Amino acid sequence: MSSGFVGRRVELALLDSVCSKANADNRPAAALISGVPGSGKSRLLAELRSRRRATHVLGVVGYESAFQVPLGAAANLLRGLGKVSDAGETLREFLFSPNPVDDRSLEPLRLFEAARRALLGLEGSILLVADDLQWVDDLSLALCSYLVRSAAEEEIPFAVIAATRPTSRGLAF
């Protein structure tokens, strides 16, 4: 039996206001949730995802066992961007083609630029939910940063809500 979401109305309202600000300003807006293990960070993110009416919801999740896997945490983000018509096709070819165009296709800047073009192909509001930042690999963090900067340059409504344990790595996001 699953229990309903209890408490955290203030926190949820604050996160919702960050998303609304991104939409109203056509610019990125972000919030970082920090707390000890078991404090409800992931549950708060899940509740936000279920309540928020963003046109596109993308996700990044860090796992301790995959911390050393480049772009491992961004796999779902990249799959989501790969679904964008036209621009997403280039990204899909870079990442998932059995016969890559060339062996340079996974160079970070080329990959980031393909993800950026796919992001620009999205219409409407975008919500990026990032969980367990303390376990997100460096390349996934760099990709997220690149996409946020791109959204700022292009005036895209892009809300980023992230959760981490109180570590210097997670809080650096």
PyMOL commands that place a pseudoatom at each C-alpha (Angstrom):
pseudoatom trace, name=CA, resn=MET, resi=1, chain=A, elem=C, hetatm=0, pos=[0.000, 0.000, 0.000]
pseudoatom trace, name=CA, resn=SER, resi=2, chain=A, elem=C, hetatm=0, pos=[1.484, 3.310, -1.060]
pseudoatom trace, name=CA, resn=SER, resi=3, chain=A, elem=C, hetatm=0, pos=[1.106, 6.347, 1.134]
pseudoatom trace, name=CA, resn=GLY, resi=4, chain=A, elem=C, hetatm=0, pos=[0.168, 9.737, -0.263]
pseudoatom trace, name=CA, resn=PHE, resi=5, chain=A, elem=C, hetatm=0, pos=[2.491, 12.691, -0.294]
pseudoatom trace, name=CA, resn=VAL, resi=6, chain=A, elem=C, hetatm=0, pos=[2.442, 14.275, 3.170]
pseudoatom trace, name=CA, resn=GLY, resi=7, chain=A, elem=C, hetatm=0, pos=[3.886, 17.626, 4.152]
pseudoatom trace, name=CA, resn=ARG, resi=8, chain=A, elem=C, hetatm=0, pos=[6.463, 19.563, 2.191]
pseudoatom trace, name=CA, resn=ARG, resi=9, chain=A, elem=C, hetatm=0, pos=[3.828, 21.954, 0.806]
pseudoatom trace, name=CA, resn=VAL, resi=10, chain=A, elem=C, hetatm=0, pos=[6.143, 24.929, 1.293]
pseudoatom trace, name=CA, resn=GLU, resi=11, chain=A, elem=C, hetatm=0, pos=[9.041, 23.195, -0.454]
pseudoatom trace, name=CA, resn=LEU, resi=12, chain=A, elem=C, hetatm=0, pos=[6.824, 21.995, -3.295]
pseudoatom trace, name=CA, resn=ALA, resi=13, chain=A, elem=C, hetatm=0, pos=[5.398, 25.509, -3.753]
pseudoatom trace, name=CA, resn=LEU, resi=14, chain=A, elem=C, hetatm=0, pos=[8.928, 26.920, -3.902]
pseudoatom trace, name=CA, resn=LEU, resi=15, chain=A, elem=C, hetatm=0, pos=[9.966, 24.398, -6.570]
pseudoatom trace, name=CA, resn=ASP, resi=16, chain=A, elem=C, hetatm=0, pos=[6.791, 25.132, -8.504]
pseudoatom trace, name=CA, resn=SER, resi=17, chain=A, elem=C, hetatm=0, pos=[7.591, 28.856, -8.386]
pseudoatom trace, name=CA, resn=VAL, resi=18, chain=A, elem=C, hetatm=0, pos=[11.049, 28.166, -9.850]
pseudoatom trace, name=CA, resn=CYS, resi=19, chain=A, elem=C, hetatm=0, pos=[9.395, 26.337, -12.761]
pseudoatom trace, name=CA, resn=SER, resi=20, chain=A, elem=C, hetatm=0, pos=[6.879, 29.150, -13.212]
pseudoatom trace, name=CA, resn=LYS, resi=21, chain=A, elem=C, hetatm=0, pos=[9.685, 31.733, -13.216]
pseudoatom trace, name=CA, resn=ALA, resi=22, chain=A, elem=C, hetatm=0, pos=[11.512, 29.889, -15.995]
pseudoatom trace, name=CA, resn=ASN, resi=23, chain=A, elem=C, hetatm=0, pos=[8.317, 29.857, -18.052]
pseudoatom trace, name=CA, resn=ALA, resi=24, chain=A, elem=C, hetatm=0, pos=[7.431, 33.501, -17.377]
pseudoatom trace, name=CA, resn=ASP, resi=25, chain=A, elem=C, hetatm=0, pos=[10.942, 34.802, -18.084]
pseudoatom trace, name=CA, resn=ASN, resi=26, chain=A, elem=C, hetatm=0, pos=[11.781, 32.447, -20.984]
pseudoatom trace, name=CA, resn=ARG, resi=27, chain=A, elem=C, hetatm=0, pos=[15.082, 31.802, -19.221]
pseudoatom trace, name=CA, resn=PRO, resi=28, chain=A, elem=C, hetatm=0, pos=[16.573, 29.022, -17.139]
pseudoatom trace, name=CA, resn=ALA, resi=29, chain=A, elem=C, hetatm=0, pos=[15.776, 28.924, -13.434]
pseudoatom trace, name=CA, resn=ALA, resi=30, chain=A, elem=C, hetatm=0, pos=[17.092, 26.389, -10.949]
pseudoatom trace, name=CA, resn=ALA, resi=31, chain=A, elem=C, hetatm=0, pos=[16.708, 25.049, -7.437]
pseudoatom trace, name=CA, resn=LEU, resi=32, chain=A, elem=C, hetatm=0, pos=[18.925, 22.674, -5.486]
pseudoatom trace, name=CA, resn=ILE, resi=33, chain=A, elem=C, hetatm=0, pos=[17.539, 20.411, -2.776]
pseudoatom trace, name=CA, resn=SER, resi=34, chain=A, elem=C, hetatm=0, pos=[20.139, 19.234, -0.275]
pseudoatom trace, name=CA, resn=GLY, resi=35, chain=A, elem=C, hetatm=0, pos=[19.599, 16.721, 2.497]
pseudoatom trace, name=CA, resn=VAL, resi=36, chain=A, elem=C, hetatm=0, pos=[20.893, 13.634, 4.216]
pseudoatom trace, name=CA, resn=PRO, resi=37, chain=A, elem=C, hetatm=0, pos=[20.032, 10.160, 2.877]
pseudoatom trace, name=CA, resn=GLY, resi=38, chain=A, elem=C, hetatm=0, pos=[16.407, 9.258, 3.563]
pseudoatom trace, name=CA, resn=SER, resi=39, chain=A, elem=C, hetatm=0, pos=[15.226, 12.845, 4.040]
pseudoatom trace, name=CA, resn=GLY, resi=40, chain=A, elem=C, hetatm=0, pos=[12.751, 12.685, 1.139]
pseudoatom trace, name=CA, resn=LYS, resi=41, chain=A, elem=C, hetatm=0, pos=[14.625, 14.469, -1.650]
pseudoatom trace, name=CA, resn=SER, resi=42, chain=A, elem=C, hetatm=0, pos=[13.809, 11.880, -4.316]
pseudoatom trace, name=CA, resn=ARG, resi=43, chain=A, elem=C, hetatm=0, pos=[10.180, 11.708, -3.181]
pseudoatom trace, name=CA, resn=LEU, resi=44, chain=A, elem=C, hetatm=0, pos=[9.907, 15.504, -3.447]
pseudoatom trace, name=CA, resn=LEU, resi=45, chain=A, elem=C, hetatm=0, pos=[11.304, 15.375, -6.995]
pseudoatom trace, name=CA, resn=ALA, resi=46, chain=A, elem=C, hetatm=0, pos=[8.861, 12.614, -7.929]
pseudoatom trace, name=CA, resn=GLU, resi=47, chain=A, elem=C, hetatm=0, pos=[5.951, 14.633, -6.573]
pseudoatom trace, name=CA, resn=LEU, resi=48, chain=A, elem=C, hetatm=0, pos=[7.070, 17.703, -8.520]
pseudoatom trace, name=CA, resn=ARG, resi=49, chain=A, elem=C, hetatm=0, pos=[7.302, 15.630, -11.710]
pseudoatom trace, name=CA, resn=SER, resi=50, chain=A, elem=C, hetatm=0, pos=[3.803, 14.260, -11.221]
pseudoatom trace, name=CA, resn=ARG, resi=51, chain=A, elem=C, hetatm=0, pos=[2.224, 17.653, -10.469]
pseudoatom trace, name=CA, resn=ARG, resi=52, chain=A, elem=C, hetatm=0, pos=[4.110, 19.959, -12.815]
pseudoatom trace, name=CA, resn=ARG, resi=53, chain=A, elem=C, hetatm=0, pos=[2.685, 20.400, -16.282]
pseudoatom trace, name=CA, resn=ALA, resi=54, chain=A, elem=C, hetatm=0, pos=[5.896, 20.937, -18.244]
pseudoatom trace, name=CA, resn=THR, resi=55, chain=A, elem=C, hetatm=0, pos=[5.713, 20.208, -21.947]
pseudoatom trace, name=CA, resn=HIS, resi=56, chain=A, elem=C, hetatm=0, pos=[8.941, 18.203, -21.736]
pseudoatom trace, name=CA, resn=VAL, resi=57, chain=A, elem=C, hetatm=0, pos=[10.336, 16.492, -18.636]
pseudoatom trace, name=CA, resn=LEU, resi=58, chain=A, elem=C, hetatm=0, pos=[13.917, 15.236, -18.866]
pseudoatom trace, name=CA, resn=GLY, resi=59, chain=A, elem=C, hetatm=0, pos=[15.885, 13.380, -16.234]
pseudoatom trace, name=CA, resn=VAL, resi=60, chain=A, elem=C, hetatm=0, pos=[19.385, 12.794, -14.942]
pseudoatom trace, name=CA, resn=VAL, resi=61, chain=A, elem=C, hetatm=0, pos=[20.018, 10.285, -12.152]
pseudoatom trace, name=CA, resn=GLY, resi=62, chain=A, elem=C, hetatm=0, pos=[23.315, 9.473, -10.504]
pseudoatom trace, name=CA, resn=TYR, resi=63, chain=A, elem=C, hetatm=0, pos=[24.134, 5.986, -9.228]
pseudoatom trace, name=CA, resn=GLU, resi=64, chain=A, elem=C, hetatm=0, pos=[27.104, 5.175, -7.029]
pseudoatom trace, name=CA, resn=SER, resi=65, chain=A, elem=C, hetatm=0, pos=[27.848, 2.034, -9.057]
pseudoatom trace, name=CA, resn=ALA, resi=66, chain=A, elem=C, hetatm=0, pos=[27.935, 4.025, -12.324]
pseudoatom trace, name=CA, resn=PHE, resi=67, chain=A, elem=C, hetatm=0, pos=[29.829, 7.069, -11.062]
pseudoatom trace, name=CA, resn=GLN, resi=68, chain=A, elem=C, hetatm=0, pos=[32.829, 6.362, -13.307]
pseudoatom trace, name=CA, resn=VAL, resi=69, chain=A, elem=C, hetatm=0, pos=[30.741, 5.776, -16.467]
pseudoatom trace, name=CA, resn=PRO, resi=70, chain=A, elem=C, hetatm=0, pos=[30.951, 8.870, -18.710]
pseudoatom trace, name=CA, resn=LEU, resi=71, chain=A, elem=C, hetatm=0, pos=[27.430, 10.136, -19.505]
pseudoatom trace, name=CA, resn=GLY, resi=72, chain=A, elem=C, hetatm=0, pos=[25.925, 7.256, -17.534]
pseudoatom trace, name=CA, resn=ALA, resi=73, chain=A, elem=C, hetatm=0, pos=[23.756, 9.597, -15.466]
pseudoatom trace, name=CA, resn=ALA, resi=74, chain=A, elem=C, hetatm=0, pos=[22.632, 11.488, -18.578]
pseudoatom trace, name=CA, resn=ALA, resi=75, chain=A, elem=C, hetatm=0, pos=[21.419, 8.421, -20.499]
pseudoatom trace, name=CA, resn=ASN, resi=76, chain=A, elem=C, hetatm=0, pos=[17.719, 9.236, -20.008]
pseudoatom trace, name=CA, resn=LEU, resi=77, chain=A, elem=C, hetatm=0, pos=[18.319, 12.903, -20.818]
pseudoatom trace, name=CA, resn=LEU, resi=78, chain=A, elem=C, hetatm=0, pos=[20.056, 11.952, -24.061]
pseudoatom trace, name=CA, resn=ARG, resi=79, chain=A, elem=C, hetatm=0, pos=[17.344, 9.440, -24.977]
pseudoatom trace, name=CA, resn=GLY, resi=80, chain=A, elem=C, hetatm=0, pos=[14.707, 12.121, -24.409]
pseudoatom trace, name=CA, resn=LEU, resi=81, chain=A, elem=C, hetatm=0, pos=[16.543, 14.649, -26.561]
pseudoatom trace, name=CA, resn=GLY, resi=82, chain=A, elem=C, hetatm=0, pos=[17.095, 11.955, -29.179]
pseudoatom trace, name=CA, resn=LYS, resi=83, chain=A, elem=C, hetatm=0, pos=[13.331, 11.758, -29.692]
pseudoatom trace, name=CA, resn=VAL, resi=84, chain=A, elem=C, hetatm=0, pos=[13.203, 15.319, -31.040]
pseudoatom trace, name=CA, resn=SER, resi=85, chain=A, elem=C, hetatm=0, pos=[12.463, 15.205, -34.756]
pseudoatom trace, name=CA, resn=ASP, resi=86, chain=A, elem=C, hetatm=0, pos=[15.278, 16.179, -37.114]
pseudoatom trace, name=CA, resn=ALA, resi=87, chain=A, elem=C, hetatm=0, pos=[17.801, 17.547, -34.581]
pseudoatom trace, name=CA, resn=GLY, resi=88, chain=A, elem=C, hetatm=0, pos=[17.389, 14.502, -32.368]
pseudoatom trace, name=CA, resn=GLU, resi=89, chain=A, elem=C, hetatm=0, pos=[18.255, 12.219, -35.250]
pseudoatom trace, name=CA, resn=THR, resi=90, chain=A, elem=C, hetatm=0, pos=[21.838, 13.491, -35.282]
pseudoatom trace, name=CA, resn=LEU, resi=91, chain=A, elem=C, hetatm=0, pos=[22.093, 12.875, -31.560]
pseudoatom trace, name=CA, resn=ARG, resi=92, chain=A, elem=C, hetatm=0, pos=[20.673, 9.357, -31.928]
pseudoatom trace, name=CA, resn=GLU, resi=93, chain=A, elem=C, hetatm=0, pos=[23.211, 8.590, -34.668]
pseudoatom trace, name=CA, resn=PHE, resi=94, chain=A, elem=C, hetatm=0, pos=[26.072, 9.807, -32.449]
pseudoatom trace, name=CA, resn=LEU, resi=95, chain=A, elem=C, hetatm=0, pos=[24.988, 7.694, -29.523]
pseudoatom trace, name=CA, resn=PHE, resi=96, chain=A, elem=C, hetatm=0, pos=[23.118, 4.659, -30.694]
pseudoatom trace, name=CA, resn=SER, resi=97, chain=A, elem=C, hetatm=0, pos=[23.998, 3.878, -34.311]
pseudoatom trace, name=CA, resn=PRO, resi=98, chain=A, elem=C, hetatm=0, pos=[25.633, 0.450, -34.745]
pseudoatom trace, name=CA, resn=ASN, resi=99, chain=A, elem=C, hetatm=0, pos=[27.768, 2.063, -37.462]
pseudoatom trace, name=CA, resn=PRO, resi=100, chain=A, elem=C, hetatm=0, pos=[28.811, 5.492, -36.183]
pseudoatom trace, name=CA, resn=VAL, resi=101, chain=A, elem=C, hetatm=0, pos=[29.497, 8.147, -38.794]
pseudoatom trace, name=CA, resn=ASP, resi=102, chain=A, elem=C, hetatm=0, pos=[33.108, 8.349, -37.609]
pseudoatom trace, name=CA, resn=ASP, resi=103, chain=A, elem=C, hetatm=0, pos=[35.067, 7.566, -34.490]
pseudoatom trace, name=CA, resn=ARG, resi=104, chain=A, elem=C, hetatm=0, pos=[35.012, 11.208, -33.389]
pseudoatom trace, name=CA, resn=SER, resi=105, chain=A, elem=C, hetatm=0, pos=[31.246, 11.162, -32.851]
pseudoatom trace, name=CA, resn=LEU, resi=106, chain=A, elem=C, hetatm=0, pos=[31.542, 10.889, -29.078]
pseudoatom trace, name=CA, resn=GLU, resi=107, chain=A, elem=C, hetatm=0, pos=[33.896, 13.803, -28.639]
pseudoatom trace, name=CA, resn=PRO, resi=108, chain=A, elem=C, hetatm=0, pos=[32.264, 15.855, -25.888]
pseudoatom trace, name=CA, resn=LEU, resi=109, chain=A, elem=C, hetatm=0, pos=[31.836, 19.109, -27.789]
pseudoatom trace, name=CA, resn=ARG, resi=110, chain=A, elem=C, hetatm=0, pos=[30.280, 17.393, -30.811]
pseudoatom trace, name=CA, resn=LEU, resi=111, chain=A, elem=C, hetatm=0, pos=[27.955, 15.441, -28.543]
pseudoatom trace, name=CA, resn=PHE, resi=112, chain=A, elem=C, hetatm=0, pos=[27.066, 18.519, -26.474]
pseudoatom trace, name=CA, resn=GLU, resi=113, chain=A, elem=C, hetatm=0, pos=[26.332, 20.505, -29.618]
pseudoatom trace, name=CA, resn=ALA, resi=114, chain=A, elem=C, hetatm=0, pos=[24.086, 17.731, -30.971]
pseudoatom trace, name=CA, resn=ALA, resi=115, chain=A, elem=C, hetatm=0, pos=[22.226, 17.700, -27.629]
pseudoatom trace, name=CA, resn=ARG, resi=116, chain=A, elem=C, hetatm=0, pos=[21.961, 21.501, -27.767]
pseudoatom trace, name=CA, resn=ARG, resi=117, chain=A, elem=C, hetatm=0, pos=[20.423, 21.382, -31.245]
pseudoatom trace, name=CA, resn=ALA, resi=118, chain=A, elem=C, hetatm=0, pos=[17.918, 18.806, -30.029]
pseudoatom trace, name=CA, resn=LEU, resi=119, chain=A, elem=C, hetatm=0, pos=[17.099, 21.021, -27.028]
pseudoatom trace, name=CA, resn=LEU, resi=120, chain=A, elem=C, hetatm=0, pos=[16.475, 23.937, -29.387]
pseudoatom trace, name=CA, resn=GLY, resi=121, chain=A, elem=C, hetatm=0, pos=[14.057, 21.710, -31.296]
pseudoatom trace, name=CA, resn=LEU, resi=122, chain=A, elem=C, hetatm=0, pos=[11.796, 21.353, -28.261]
pseudoatom trace, name=CA, resn=GLU, resi=123, chain=A, elem=C, hetatm=0, pos=[8.808, 23.662, -28.068]
pseudoatom trace, name=CA, resn=GLY, resi=124, chain=A, elem=C, hetatm=0, pos=[7.215, 24.692, -24.804]
pseudoatom trace, name=CA, resn=SER, resi=125, chain=A, elem=C, hetatm=0, pos=[8.427, 24.467, -21.238]
pseudoatom trace, name=CA, resn=ILE, resi=126, chain=A, elem=C, hetatm=0, pos=[11.227, 22.122, -20.237]
pseudoatom trace, name=CA, resn=LEU, resi=127, chain=A, elem=C, hetatm=0, pos=[11.827, 20.633, -16.800]
pseudoatom trace, name=CA, resn=LEU, resi=128, chain=A, elem=C, hetatm=0, pos=[15.103, 18.854, -16.049]
pseudoatom trace, name=CA, resn=VAL, resi=129, chain=A, elem=C, hetatm=0, pos=[14.979, 16.800, -12.858]
pseudoatom trace, name=CA, resn=ALA, resi=130, chain=A, elem=C, hetatm=0, pos=[18.392, 15.679, -11.598]
pseudoatom trace, name=CA, resn=ASP, resi=131, chain=A, elem=C, hetatm=0, pos=[18.588, 13.286, -8.654]
pseudoatom trace, name=CA, resn=ASP, resi=132, chain=A, elem=C, hetatm=0, pos=[21.552, 12.111, -6.589]
pseudoatom trace, name=CA, resn=LEU, resi=133, chain=A, elem=C, hetatm=0, pos=[23.964, 14.690, -7.988]
pseudoatom trace, name=CA, resn=GLN, resi=134, chain=A, elem=C, hetatm=0, pos=[26.688, 13.421, -5.684]
pseudoatom trace, name=CA, resn=TRP, resi=135, chain=A, elem=C, hetatm=0, pos=[26.868, 10.332, -7.960]
pseudoatom trace, name=CA, resn=VAL, resi=136, chain=A, elem=C, hetatm=0, pos=[26.569, 12.065, -11.339]
pseudoatom trace, name=CA, resn=ASP, resi=137, chain=A, elem=C, hetatm=0, pos=[29.676, 11.661, -13.499]
pseudoatom trace, name=CA, resn=ASP, resi=138, chain=A, elem=C, hetatm=0, pos=[31.684, 14.685, -14.626]
pseudoatom trace, name=CA, resn=LEU, resi=139, chain=A, elem=C, hetatm=0, pos=[30.670, 14.479, -18.289]
pseudoatom trace, name=CA, resn=SER, resi=140, chain=A, elem=C, hetatm=0, pos=[26.954, 14.355, -17.428]
pseudoatom trace, name=CA, resn=LEU, resi=141, chain=A, elem=C, hetatm=0, pos=[27.392, 17.412, -15.179]
pseudoatom trace, name=CA, resn=ALA, resi=142, chain=A, elem=C, hetatm=0, pos=[29.224, 19.218, -17.964]
pseudoatom trace, name=CA, resn=LEU, resi=143, chain=A, elem=C, hetatm=0, pos=[26.445, 18.368, -20.433]
pseudoatom trace, name=CA, resn=CYS, resi=144, chain=A, elem=C, hetatm=0, pos=[23.788, 19.734, -18.066]
pseudoatom trace, name=CA, resn=SER, resi=145, chain=A, elem=C, hetatm=0, pos=[25.769, 22.927, -17.600]
pseudoatom trace, name=CA, resn=TYR, resi=146, chain=A, elem=C, hetatm=0, pos=[26.194, 23.291, -21.369]
pseudoatom trace, name=CA, resn=LEU, resi=147, chain=A, elem=C, hetatm=0, pos=[22.450, 22.873, -21.934]
pseudoatom trace, name=CA, resn=VAL, resi=148, chain=A, elem=C, hetatm=0, pos=[21.572, 25.421, -19.236]
pseudoatom trace, name=CA, resn=ARG, resi=149, chain=A, elem=C, hetatm=0, pos=[23.943, 27.979, -20.785]
pseudoatom trace, name=CA, resn=SER, resi=150, chain=A, elem=C, hetatm=0, pos=[22.469, 27.252, -24.217]
pseudoatom trace, name=CA, resn=ALA, resi=151, chain=A, elem=C, hetatm=0, pos=[18.936, 27.726, -22.885]
pseudoatom trace, name=CA, resn=ALA, resi=152, chain=A, elem=C, hetatm=0, pos=[19.979, 31.071, -21.394]
pseudoatom trace, name=CA, resn=GLU, resi=153, chain=A, elem=C, hetatm=0, pos=[21.491, 32.230, -24.690]
pseudoatom trace, name=CA, resn=GLU, resi=154, chain=A, elem=C, hetatm=0, pos=[18.402, 31.183, -26.652]
pseudoatom trace, name=CA, resn=GLU, resi=155, chain=A, elem=C, hetatm=0, pos=[15.859, 32.370, -24.031]
pseudoatom trace, name=CA, resn=ILE, resi=156, chain=A, elem=C, hetatm=0, pos=[14.301, 28.942, -23.548]
pseudoatom trace, name=CA, resn=PRO, resi=157, chain=A, elem=C, hetatm=0, pos=[12.035, 28.285, -20.529]
pseudoatom trace, name=CA, resn=PHE, resi=158, chain=A, elem=C, hetatm=0, pos=[14.185, 25.635, -18.850]
pseudoatom trace, name=CA, resn=ALA, resi=159, chain=A, elem=C, hetatm=0, pos=[13.680, 24.761, -15.181]
pseudoatom trace, name=CA, resn=VAL, resi=160, chain=A, elem=C, hetatm=0, pos=[16.300, 22.641, -13.452]
pseudoatom trace, name=CA, resn=ILE, resi=161, chain=A, elem=C, hetatm=0, pos=[15.439, 21.045, -10.127]
pseudoatom trace, name=CA, resn=ALA, resi=162, chain=A, elem=C, hetatm=0, pos=[18.215, 18.954, -8.608]
pseudoatom trace, name=CA, resn=ALA, resi=163, chain=A, elem=C, hetatm=0, pos=[18.723, 16.970, -5.418]
pseudoatom trace, name=CA, resn=THR, resi=164, chain=A, elem=C, hetatm=0, pos=[21.917, 15.968, -3.662]
pseudoatom trace, name=CA, resn=ARG, resi=165, chain=A, elem=C, hetatm=0, pos=[23.364, 14.887, -0.391]
pseudoatom trace, name=CA, resn=PRO, resi=166, chain=A, elem=C, hetatm=0, pos=[25.198, 17.717, 1.379]
pseudoatom trace, name=CA, resn=THR, resi=167, chain=A, elem=C, hetatm=0, pos=[28.577, 17.072, -0.254]
pseudoatom trace, name=CA, resn=SER, resi=168, chain=A, elem=C, hetatm=0, pos=[30.862, 19.574, -1.915]
pseudoatom trace, name=CA, resn=ARG, resi=169, chain=A, elem=C, hetatm=0, pos=[30.449, 17.743, -5.238]
pseudoatom trace, name=CA, resn=GLY, resi=170, chain=A, elem=C, hetatm=0, pos=[26.656, 17.863, -5.206]
pseudoatom trace, name=CA, resn=LEU, resi=171, chain=A, elem=C, hetatm=0, pos=[26.478, 21.426, -3.944]
pseudoatom trace, name=CA, resn=ALA, resi=172, chain=A, elem=C, hetatm=0, pos=[28.853, 22.601, -6.704]
pseudoatom trace, name=CA, resn=PHE, resi=173, chain=A, elem=C, hetatm=0, pos=[26.101, 21.988, -9.259]
for i in range(1, 173): cmd.bond("trace and resi %d" % i, "trace and resi %d" % (i + 1))
show_as sticks, trace
zoom trace
